[in-house]
Amino acid sequence: MKKITFFVPVLNEEKNIIRCLKSIRKQNYPQYLVEIFIADAGCSDNTIKLAKNYNITYFFNKKKLSEYAYKKAIKMSKGDFFVFFAADNELTSKYWIRKMLLPFENKNILASYTHIAVPKISPLVNKYYSELHVEPLSWFIYRDDSNPKYFSRSYKIKSENKNHIIFDFEKNNFPLIATAQGFVYKKSKFNFINSKDGDDIMPVIQMIKKNKQLAYVKKIGVYHHHINSLLDYFKKYSERVRRSLLGENKGFKKRKLIYSSKRKIMLYMFIPYSFSLIFPLIDGIYLTFKSKKFYMLLHILMTPLMGILILNQYLKKLIN
């Protein structure tokens, strides 16, 4: 059996860290083969104190953003496989590791990934986010290409079995796959992470451009306890929009350059879309029927909220 390293970046995550680490330590997998790296971006709460109860390896991340700590953690880790895992994530099953490692029986597989699952106990706003898989802006740009459960609508299937699917991704129409949501890769075959981007999506795009094979593990998922309230949503995405507008997220700028023409149009159409009200209403109804989940009607509210915070941050940038 192979050793596996979980990379968990933290910044004041005392509300999430126990749930996250407990789900890793409860795995039906030999724990002496499970390494947990905690990258501390400057916690001022009890996160590190709580984390130390779960046999972790600690290091300080002076650049704060988790993406900048990737290379250091990879060099320090002893695992044969490396897992990027946000502190507000939770493994959905005690067999998660075993199922995520199954694709690697095929030596041509470089990485495995899964989808965001909807937690049974969670604020409705987080259930909406989890079902949508992204925030409204990314969904508007990518649509089904933002959620692995629907990739087959856009991409051909190379191979499939009970556990996973390998898609034939298009280099000029790449899917939206974030490493932070339980992305597992074979460490010995991966050496092109660019930690200067401060982005967790560009590394996957680079893999696709290099024709690397990625396996989508179908029935396992991760719980992402990402948004606790509308205020939490506004604060988190205001900061993300601010970073993107100021160029701090270099990966986002690079992604924009390789968007298809359609995606570039959708990016700039989001603001009129979000304030039209009628189109978010239509999509909210569509998403509700598609998922059979009533909380997807929140799309009617969450979309104009995203439009407001984008305009708010843009005006602040102009003033400053």
Secondary structure, 3 states (H helix, E strand, C coil): CCCEEEEEEECCCCCCHHHHHHHHHCCCCCHHHEEEEEEECCCCCCHHHHHHHHCCEEEECCCCCHHHHHHHHHHHCCCCEEEEECCCEEECCCCHHHHHHHHHHCCCEEEEECCEECCCCCCHHHHHHHHHCCCHHHHHHHHHHHCHHHHHHCCEEEEECCCEEEEECECCECCCCCCCEEEEEEHHHCCCCCCCCCCCCHHHHHHHHCCCEEEEECCCCEEECCCCCHHHHHHHHHHHHHHHHCCCCHHHHHHHHCCCHHHHHHHHHHHHHHHHCHHHHHHHHHHHHHHCCHHHHHHHHHHHHHHHHHHHHHHHHHHC
